[in-house]
């Protein structure tokens, strides 16, 4: 049974409106701020919870939220102070929409909406991780909806730095949680977790959460809004705290009953909720990228991953196996957001072509900088001949390398060149002289050329011209766009992967999307115009990057 809310405090510059909600340690009220005039939510610590530890925890929550307030999907905090009745409070953004918990109980989310919400929440969690903060209580009830309909992550009351131990005020024994016969939300307050969305490591005697623990709760939250129930709840059976913990530890996720949820999305959620944290996504950004891939697979525009524009350092993997903190998230302050477009290392003497300006759509992560990754393989240098007088082959030097030719072969080269020239002259004379003699001439409009022996006029199919090539946000697909320089009615196209030119795909659109790409790898295709059963004699060859 929910307790009655406390009395709202008198706050200078604010007018009380109504109660918004109650928690284990605090109440939230709606106030009208006088200047600037706006509605705000005010979180107030309960009188009976005014211990030194709880005051410190309350202040820590305000400070943590202040560090993250600029993020579009995290509730903004405006002010923190102590009321006249000695109760600490802080003033937050008022999110007028329902929480995810209220929304999914009314109706389950569409797949597209769940994917978009998942990427946005992952952005918020990744931002917290980049500041060294674990949320530790991600669940639908802690995700509000702001005035724009966007999710807004809140309730950092049991958050901690990624390397901190659990706060003493929220620690307790697992037996404390098991005393609750409901879903686990009441008893779980003593150990700072909500059982239905908590990873198995939180049920140990000495809980040791890390970044992957928040990823588990993220995946469980997205599953919940899709299924209309928590991931380990089995309808028609006992779903007490002990039942849920046993299923979570075994990884017994309840099968999804919806037919419109693709298997690829279910695989992403299953990986995010793996019982072994080593089998989960390493970061919230990795989880977001996986959701983006599902969006692309379904034909949706990938949702932007909004994270701070940080200077990214390559992770040092040396000695990772011996590091006790290897699976923790100490390095989360240098979260690997831009590594998805890190340029490959060029081989020695590689020829770099002129860089092309990458389209903005080539990257979907804010703060990432498009990089031209094109690197051509260097030519193989011939084995040097035995020492001796040599000359330089000028034609080869124009190609950027020197070919050493012994003097003894010089005479042979000269003679061969002269013979070649004489042969070419003979061919030209054989063509020109008969054409200049009187006699019947071919009909210019005849494809066969008549009987006059002239050049046959065969109309050729034009070669396509490249318009653009761009990789997707996560680098797993590449879109090529081209045009027909001399289009005719009923023209279409054939394209094929360069490594399998015989496997051609017909298309009426001047565009091809190559999926299943390893991020950062080179993708090449051939494109031909198809006209009246004939194709371009020289197909367009294009690569990305």
C-alpha positions as CSV (number, residue, x, y, z in Angstrom):
1,X,0.0,0.0,0.0
2,X,1.4,3.4,-1.0
3,X,2.2,5.8,1.9
4,X,0.6,9.2,1.9
5,X,2.9,12.0,0.6
6,X,4.5,14.5,2.9
7,X,3.6,18.2,3.2
8,X,5.0,20.3,0.4
9,X,7.6,22.8,1.7
10,X,7.2,26.6,1.4
11,X,9.8,27.6,-1.2
12,X,10.5,31.3,-2.0
13,X,9.8,32.1,-5.6
14,X,7.6,29.0,-6.1
15,X,3.9,28.2,-5.8
16,X,2.8,24.7,-4.9
17,X,0.5,23.0,-7.5
18,X,0.1,19.3,-6.7
19,X,1.8,16.0,-5.8
20,X,3.5,14.2,-8.7
21,X,4.7,11.0,-7.0
22,X,6.3,9.4,-4.0
23,X,9.4,7.2,-3.6
24,X,11.2,5.3,-0.9
25,X,13.1,8.3,0.4
26,X,11.5,11.4,-1.1
27,X,8.4,13.0,-2.6
28,X,8.1,14.9,-5.9
29,X,5.8,17.9,-6.2
30,X,4.7,20.2,-9.0
31,X,5.4,23.9,-8.5
32,X,4.9,27.0,-10.5
33,X,8.2,29.0,-10.7
34,X,7.5,32.8,-10.7
35,X,10.6,34.0,-12.5
36,X,11.3,32.7,-15.1
37,X,7.7,31.6,-15.2
38,X,7.5,27.9,-15.8
39,X,6.3,24.6,-14.2
40,X,8.9,22.6,-12.4
41,X,9.2,19.4,-10.5
42,X,10.6,19.6,-7.0
43,X,12.1,16.5,-5.3
44,X,12.1,16.8,-1.5
45,X,13.8,14.4,1.0
46,X,11.4,12.9,3.6
47,X,11.7,14.2,7.2
48,X,12.2,10.7,8.6
49,X,15.1,10.1,6.2
50,X,17.1,13.1,7.3
51,X,20.2,11.1,8.2
52,X,23.7,12.2,7.5
53,X,24.1,9.4,4.9
54,X,20.8,10.2,3.2
55,X,21.6,13.9,3.0
56,X,24.9,13.0,1.4
57,X,23.2,10.7,-1.0
58,X,20.6,13.3,-1.9
59,X,23.3,16.0,-2.5
60,X,25.2,13.4,-4.6
61,X,22.1,12.8,-6.8
62,X,21.7,16.6,-7.4
63,X,25.4,16.9,-8.3
64,X,25.3,13.9,-10.6
65,X,22.2,15.2,-12.5
66,X,23.8,18.6,-12.8
67,X,26.7,17.1,-14.6
68,X,24.4,15.5,-17.2
69,X,21.7,18.1,-17.4
70,X,22.6,19.4,-20.9
71,X,21.8,16.0,-22.5
72,X,18.4,16.0,-24.4
73,X,17.3,12.7,-22.9
74,X,18.2,13.3,-19.2
75,X,16.0,15.3,-16.9
76,X,17.5,18.8,-16.4
77,X,18.2,20.0,-12.8
78,X,17.9,23.8,-12.2
79,X,18.5,24.4,-8.5
80,X,19.2,22.6,-5.2
81,X,18.8,24.0,-1.6
82,X,17.4,23.3,1.9
83,X,13.9,24.4,2.7
84,X,12.9,26.3,5.8
85,X,11.8,23.1,7.5
86,X,15.4,21.7,7.0
87,X,14.4,19.3,4.2
88,X,16.8,19.2,1.2
89,X,15.2,19.6,-2.2
90,X,16.2,20.2,-5.8
91,X,14.2,21.7,-8.7
92,X,14.1,19.8,-11.9
93,X,12.6,20.0,-15.4
94,X,8.9,19.1,-15.4
95,X,8.2,16.3,-17.8
96,X,4.5,16.5,-18.6
97,X,4.2,13.1,-20.3
98,X,3.7,9.7,-18.8
99,X,6.6,7.5,-17.8
100,X,7.4,4.4,-20.0
101,X,5.9,2.3,-17.2
102,X,2.6,4.1,-17.6
103,X,2.7,4.0,-21.4
104,X,3.5,0.3,-21.9
105,X,0.7,-0.7,-19.4
106,X,-1.7,1.1,-21.6
107,X,-0.4,-0.3,-24.9
108,X,2.8,-1.9,-26.1
109,X,5.2,0.2,-28.2
110,X,5.5,-0.1,-32.0
111,X,8.8,-1.7,-33.1
112,X,10.0,1.6,-34.6
113,X,9.1,3.6,-31.5
114,X,10.9,1.1,-29.2
115,X,14.0,1.2,-31.4
116,X,14.1,4.9,-31.4
117,X,13.5,5.0,-27.6
118,X,16.3,2.4,-27.1
119,X,18.9,4.4,-29.1
120,X,18.0,7.7,-27.3
121,X,18.1,6.1,-23.8
122,X,21.4,4.4,-24.7
123,X,22.7,7.9,-25.6
124,X,21.7,9.1,-22.2
125,X,23.3,6.2,-20.4
126,X,26.5,6.4,-22.5
127,X,26.7,10.1,-21.6
128,X,26.4,9.2,-17.9
129,X,29.1,6.5,-18.3
130,X,31.4,9.0,-20.1
131,X,31.2,11.1,-16.9
132,X,32.1,8.1,-14.8
133,X,28.5,7.6,-13.5
134,X,26.5,4.3,-13.3
135,X,22.8,4.7,-13.1
136,X,22.1,1.3,-11.5
137,X,18.3,1.6,-11.6
138,X,17.2,1.8,-15.2
139,X,13.6,0.8,-15.6
140,X,10.5,2.0,-17.3
141,X,9.3,4.0,-14.3
142,X,12.5,6.0,-14.3
143,X,12.1,7.1,-17.9
144,X,9.7,10.1,-18.2
145,X,8.4,11.8,-21.3
146,X,9.1,15.5,-21.9
147,X,7.0,18.1,-23.7
148,X,8.4,17.0,-27.0
149,X,7.6,13.3,-26.5
150,X,11.2,12.4,-26.0
151,X,12.3,10.0,-23.2
152,X,14.0,11.6,-20.3
153,X,16.0,9.5,-17.9
154,X,15.7,10.4,-14.2
155,X,16.1,9.2,-10.7
156,X,19.9,9.0,-10.2
157,X,19.3,8.6,-6.4
158,X,21.2,5.3,-6.2
159,X,23.8,6.1,-8.9
160,X,27.5,6.0,-8.2
161,X,30.8,6.5,-9.8
162,X,31.9,3.5,-11.9
163,X,34.7,2.6,-9.5
164,X,32.8,3.4,-6.2
165,X,31.4,0.7,-3.9
166,X,27.6,0.7,-3.4
167,X,26.5,3.5,-1.1
168,X,26.0,2.2,2.4
169,X,22.5,3.7,2.7
170,X,21.3,1.5,-0.1
171,X,23.1,-1.7,0.7
172,X,21.5,-4.7,2.5
173,X,21.2,-8.4,2.3
174,X,19.4,-10.3,-0.5
175,X,17.1,-11.6,2.2
176,X,15.8,-8.0,2.6
177,X,14.7,-8.0,-1.0
178,X,13.2,-11.5,-0.8
179,X,10.9,-10.4,2.1
180,X,8.9,-8.5,-0.6
181,X,6.3,-10.8,-2.1
182,X,5.5,-8.5,-5.0
183,X,7.5,-7.6,-8.0
184,X,10.5,-6.7,-5.9
185,X,10.2,-2.9,-6.1
186,X,9.6,-2.3,-2.4
187,X,12.0,-4.7,-0.8
188,X,14.6,-3.9,-3.5
189,X,14.9,-0.4,-2.2
190,X,17.1,-1.7,0.6
191,X,19.7,-2.9,-1.8
192,X,19.3,-0.2,-4.4
193,X,17.8,-2.1,-7.3
194,X,14.6,-3.1,-9.0
195,X,14.6,-6.9,-9.4
196,X,12.7,-7.4,-12.7
197,X,15.2,-5.3,-14.6
198,X,18.4,-6.1,-12.6
199,X,21.3,-8.2,-13.8
200,X,22.3,-11.3,-11.9
201,X,25.5,-9.8,-10.4
202,X,23.2,-7.5,-8.4
203,X,21.9,-10.5,-6.4
204,X,25.3,-11.5,-5.1
205,X,26.3,-10.9,-1.4
206,X,28.8,-8.3,-2.6
207,X,27.2,-6.7,-5.7
208,X,29.7,-5.5,-8.3
209,X,27.8,-3.5,-11.0
210,X,29.6,-2.1,-14.0
211,X,28.7,-0.5,-17.4
212,X,27.4,-3.8,-18.7
213,X,25.0,-3.9,-15.7
214,X,23.3,-0.7,-17.0
215,X,23.3,-2.3,-20.5
216,X,21.3,-5.3,-19.1
217,X,18.7,-2.9,-17.5
218,X,18.5,-1.0,-20.8
219,X,17.8,-4.2,-22.8
220,X,15.3,-5.3,-20.2
221,X,13.5,-2.0,-20.4
222,X,13.2,-2.1,-24.2
223,X,11.9,-5.7,-23.9
224,X,9.3,-4.6,-21.4
225,X,7.8,-1.8,-23.5
226,X,7.6,-4.2,-26.5
227,X,6.2,-7.2,-24.6
228,X,4.0,-5.4,-22.2
229,X,5.6,-7.3,-19.3
230,X,9.0,-7.7,-17.7
231,X,11.4,-10.0,-19.5
232,X,11.4,-12.8,-16.8
233,X,7.8,-12.7,-15.9
234,X,5.7,-15.7,-16.9
235,X,2.0,-15.1,-17.0
236,X,-0.1,-17.7,-15.2
237,X,2.8,-18.7,-12.9
238,X,4.3,-17.4,-9.7
239,X,6.3,-14.2,-10.3
240,X,7.6,-13.4,-6.8
241,X,11.0,-11.9,-6.2
242,X,12.6,-15.3,-5.7
243,X,11.1,-16.7,-8.9
244,X,12.3,-13.7,-10.9
245,X,15.8,-13.9,-9.5
246,X,16.1,-17.6,-10.3
247,X,15.0,-17.0,-13.9
248,X,17.4,-14.0,-14.3
249,X,20.3,-16.0,-13.0
250,X,19.5,-18.8,-15.5
251,X,18.9,-16.4,-18.4
252,X,15.4,-17.7,-18.9
253,X,13.9,-14.9,-20.9
254,X,10.2,-15.3,-21.6
255,X,9.6,-15.7,-25.3
256,X,8.1,-12.8,-27.1
257,X,4.5,-13.4,-28.3
258,X,4.4,-10.6,-30.9
259,X,4.9,-11.6,-34.5
260,X,5.9,-8.2,-35.7
261,X,9.1,-8.1,-33.6
262,X,12.0,-9.2,-35.9
263,X,14.4,-11.9,-34.8
264,X,17.3,-9.6,-35.2
265,X,15.9,-7.3,-32.6
266,X,15.2,-10.2,-30.2
267,X,18.8,-11.3,-30.7
268,X,20.0,-7.8,-29.7
269,X,17.9,-7.8,-26.6
270,X,18.9,-11.4,-25.7
271,X,22.6,-10.4,-26.0
272,X,22.0,-7.3,-23.9
273,X,20.4,-9.4,-21.1
274,X,23.0,-12.2,-21.1
275,X,23.4,-13.7,-17.7
276,X,27.2,-13.6,-18.1
277,X,28.2,-10.0,-18.3
278,X,31.1,-10.9,-20.7
279,X,28.5,-12.0,-23.3
280,X,26.7,-8.6,-23.2
281,X,27.4,-5.5,-25.3
282,X,30.5,-3.9,-23.8
283,X,29.1,-0.3,-23.8
284,X,25.8,1.5,-24.2
285,X,27.0,2.8,-27.5
286,X,27.5,-0.7,-28.8
287,X,23.9,-1.5,-27.8
288,X,22.7,1.6,-29.6
289,X,24.6,0.6,-32.7
290,X,23.0,-2.8,-32.7
291,X,19.6,-1.2,-32.5
292,X,20.6,1.1,-35.4
293,X,21.4,-1.9,-37.5
294,X,17.9,-3.3,-36.9
295,X,16.5,0.1,-37.9
296,X,18.4,0.0,-41.2
297,X,17.4,-3.6,-41.8
298,X,13.7,-2.6,-41.4
299,X,14.2,0.4,-43.7
300,X,14.0,3.1,-41.0
301,X,16.3,6.1,-40.8
302,X,18.8,5.3,-38.0
303,X,18.2,7.3,-34.8
304,X,21.0,9.7,-33.9
305,X,23.3,8.6,-31.0
306,X,23.8,11.8,-29.0
307,X,26.9,11.6,-26.9
308,X,29.5,14.2,-25.8
309,X,32.1,15.3,-28.4
310,X,35.0,13.7,-26.6
311,X,38.7,13.3,-27.7
312,X,38.8,9.6,-28.2
313,X,41.9,7.6,-27.4
314,X,42.5,4.1,-28.8
315,X,42.0,1.6,-25.9
316,X,45.2,0.1,-24.5
317,X,44.5,-3.7,-24.5
318,X,48.0,-4.6,-23.2
319,X,47.7,-6.7,-20.1
320,X,43.9,-6.6,-20.2
321,X,43.6,-10.2,-19.1
322,X,45.6,-9.6,-16.0
323,X,43.7,-6.4,-15.0
324,X,41.1,-7.1,-12.2
325,X,39.1,-4.2,-13.5
326,X,39.1,-5.3,-17.1
327,X,35.4,-5.9,-17.2
328,X,34.6,-2.8,-15.3
329,X,34.2,0.7,-16.8
330,X,37.0,2.8,-15.5
331,X,37.9,3.9,-19.0
332,X,34.3,5.0,-19.8
333,X,35.4,8.6,-19.6
334,X,37.0,8.0,-23.0
335,X,34.0,6.1,-24.5
336,X,34.7,4.7,-27.9
337,X,32.2,6.7,-29.9
338,X,34.3,7.8,-32.9
339,X,36.2,4.6,-33.4
340,X,33.7,3.3,-35.8
341,X,35.2,5.7,-38.5
342,X,38.8,5.4,-37.5
343,X,40.9,5.4,-40.8
344,X,42.9,2.3,-41.6
345,X,46.7,2.5,-41.5
346,X,48.1,3.1,-44.9
347,X,50.8,0.7,-46.2
348,X,54.3,2.2,-46.9
349,X,54.4,4.2,-50.1
350,X,50.6,3.8,-50.6
351,X,49.1,6.1,-53.2
352,X,46.5,8.4,-51.7
353,X,43.9,9.6,-54.2
354,X,42.3,13.0,-53.9
355,X,40.0,13.1,-51.0
356,X,36.3,13.6,-51.6
357,X,34.1,15.5,-49.2
358,X,32.1,12.9,-47.3
359,X,28.3,13.5,-47.1
360,X,27.0,14.5,-43.7
361,X,24.8,11.3,-43.7
362,X,28.0,9.2,-43.7
363,X,28.0,9.4,-39.8
364,X,25.1,9.4,-37.5
365,X,26.9,10.0,-34.2
366,X,27.2,13.6,-33.2
367,X,30.7,14.7,-32.5
368,X,32.2,12.2,-35.0
369,X,34.3,13.5,-37.8
370,X,34.0,11.8,-41.3
371,X,37.4,10.5,-42.5
372,X,38.3,9.5,-46.0
373,X,39.6,6.0,-45.6
374,X,40.6,5.4,-49.3
375,X,44.0,3.7,-49.5
376,X,45.3,2.0,-52.7
377,X,47.5,-1.0,-52.5
378,X,51.1,-0.1,-53.5
379,X,52.5,-1.6,-56.7
380,X,54.8,-4.6,-56.3
381,X,58.4,-3.4,-56.9
382,X,60.3,-5.7,-59.3
383,X,63.4,-7.6,-58.1
384,X,66.4,-5.4,-58.9
385,X,68.7,-6.9,-61.7
386,X,72.3,-7.6,-61.3
387,X,74.6,-4.5,-61.0
388,X,75.6,-2.9,-64.2
389,X,74.9,0.1,-66.5
390,X,71.2,0.9,-66.7
391,X,68.7,3.3,-68.0
392,X,65.3,4.4,-66.6
393,X,62.1,3.4,-68.4
394,X,60.4,6.8,-68.7
395,X,56.9,5.3,-69.1
396,X,57.2,3.4,-65.9
397,X,58.6,6.4,-64.1
398,X,55.4,8.3,-64.9
399,X,53.5,5.6,-63.0
400,X,55.4,6.5,-59.9
401,X,58.1,3.8,-60.0
402,X,61.4,3.1,-61.8
403,X,62.1,0.0,-64.0
404,X,65.7,-0.7,-64.4
405,X,66.7,-1.9,-67.9
406,X,70.1,-3.3,-68.7
407,X,72.1,-1.7,-71.5
408,X,72.3,-5.0,-73.4
409,X,68.6,-5.0,-73.8
410,X,68.5,-1.4,-75.1
411,X,69.1,-2.3,-78.7
412,X,66.4,-5.0,-78.6
413,X,63.9,-2.5,-77.2
414,X,64.7,0.0,-79.9
415,X,64.3,-2.5,-82.7
416,X,61.0,-3.8,-81.2
417,X,59.7,-0.2,-81.0
418,X,60.6,0.4,-84.7
419,X,58.9,-2.8,-85.8
420,X,55.8,-1.9,-83.8
421,X,55.6,1.5,-85.4
422,X,55.9,0.0,-88.9
423,X,53.1,-2.5,-88.2
424,X,50.8,0.3,-87.0
425,X,51.5,2.4,-90.1
426,X,50.7,-0.6,-92.3
427,X,47.4,-1.2,-90.6
428,X,46.4,2.5,-91.0
429,X,47.3,2.5,-94.7
430,X,45.3,-0.7,-95.2
431,X,42.2,1.0,-93.8
432,X,42.6,4.5,-95.3
433,X,43.6,3.6,-98.9
434,X,40.6,1.4,-99.8
435,X,38.3,3.9,-98.2
436,X,39.6,6.7,-100.5
437,X,39.1,4.7,-103.7
438,X,35.9,5.2,-105.7
439,X,33.1,2.8,-105.2
440,X,29.9,2.3,-103.3
441,X,29.9,3.8,-99.8
442,X,28.0,2.3,-96.8
443,X,24.6,3.7,-95.8
444,X,25.2,5.8,-92.7
445,X,21.9,4.6,-91.3
446,X,22.6,1.0,-91.9
447,X,23.8,-1.0,-88.9
448,X,25.4,-3.6,-91.2
449,X,27.3,-1.0,-93.2
450,X,26.0,-2.4,-96.5
451,X,28.5,-4.0,-98.8
452,X,31.0,-1.1,-98.9
453,X,33.2,-2.4,-96.2
454,X,33.1,0.8,-94.0
455,X,33.0,1.1,-90.2
456,X,29.9,-0.5,-88.7
457,X,27.7,2.1,-86.7
458,X,26.5,0.1,-83.7
459,X,24.7,2.3,-81.0
460,X,26.3,1.7,-77.6
461,X,24.6,1.6,-74.1
462,X,25.9,4.4,-72.0
463,X,28.1,3.8,-68.9
464,X,26.5,4.9,-65.6
465,X,28.1,7.9,-63.7
466,X,28.6,7.9,-59.9
467,X,26.6,10.4,-57.8
468,X,27.6,9.4,-54.3
469,X,28.6,6.6,-52.0
470,X,28.0,6.7,-48.2
471,X,28.4,4.3,-45.3
472,X,25.7,4.0,-42.7
473,X,26.1,5.3,-39.2
474,X,27.4,2.0,-37.8
475,X,29.4,1.1,-41.0
476,X,27.4,-2.1,-41.6
477,X,25.9,-1.0,-44.9
478,X,26.9,1.2,-47.9
479,X,24.6,3.1,-50.2
480,X,25.7,3.7,-53.8
481,X,23.9,6.2,-56.0
482,X,24.5,6.8,-59.8
483,X,22.8,8.3,-62.8
484,X,22.2,7.4,-66.5
485,X,24.0,10.1,-68.6
486,X,21.8,9.4,-71.7
487,X,18.6,7.8,-70.4
488,X,16.0,6.3,-72.6
489,X,12.6,4.9,-71.8
490,X,12.6,1.4,-70.2
491,X,16.3,1.7,-69.3
492,X,17.1,-0.2,-66.1
493,X,20.3,-1.2,-64.3
494,X,22.3,-4.3,-63.2
495,X,24.8,-4.2,-60.3
496,X,27.0,-6.8,-58.7
497,X,29.7,-7.0,-56.1
498,X,33.1,-6.6,-57.6
499,X,34.2,-9.9,-56.1
500,X,31.2,-11.7,-57.7
501,X,30.6,-9.9,-61.0
502,X,28.4,-12.7,-62.4
503,X,25.8,-12.4,-59.7
504,X,24.0,-9.3,-61.0
505,X,21.0,-7.7,-59.3
506,X,18.5,-5.9,-61.5
507,X,17.0,-2.6,-60.3
508,X,14.9,0.1,-61.8
509,X,16.3,2.6,-59.3
510,X,19.7,4.3,-59.7
511,X,20.8,3.1,-56.2
512,X,22.1,0.0,-54.5
513,X,22.4,-0.7,-50.8
514,X,25.1,-3.3,-49.7
515,X,24.4,-4.7,-46.3
516,X,26.3,-7.0,-43.9
517,X,29.4,-4.9,-44.3
518,X,32.2,-5.2,-41.7
519,X,32.7,-1.7,-40.4
520,X,35.7,0.0,-41.9
521,X,36.1,-2.5,-44.8
522,X,36.2,-1.6,-48.5
523,X,33.1,-2.3,-50.6
524,X,33.2,-2.3,-54.4
525,X,30.4,-2.8,-56.9
526,X,30.0,-2.8,-60.7
527,X,27.0,-1.1,-62.3
528,X,25.7,-1.4,-65.9
529,X,22.8,0.2,-67.8
530,X,20.5,-2.4,-69.3
531,X,18.8,-1.3,-72.5
532,X,16.9,-3.6,-74.9
533,X,18.7,-6.7,-73.6
534,X,22.2,-5.0,-74.0
535,X,24.4,-3.6,-71.3
536,X,27.1,-1.0,-71.0
537,X,30.3,-2.2,-72.6
538,X,32.3,-0.8,-69.7
539,X,30.5,-1.0,-66.4
540,X,30.9,1.6,-63.7
541,X,33.3,0.4,-61.0
542,X,33.0,2.2,-57.7
543,X,34.2,1.6,-54.1
544,X,33.6,2.9,-50.6
545,X,35.7,4.1,-49.0
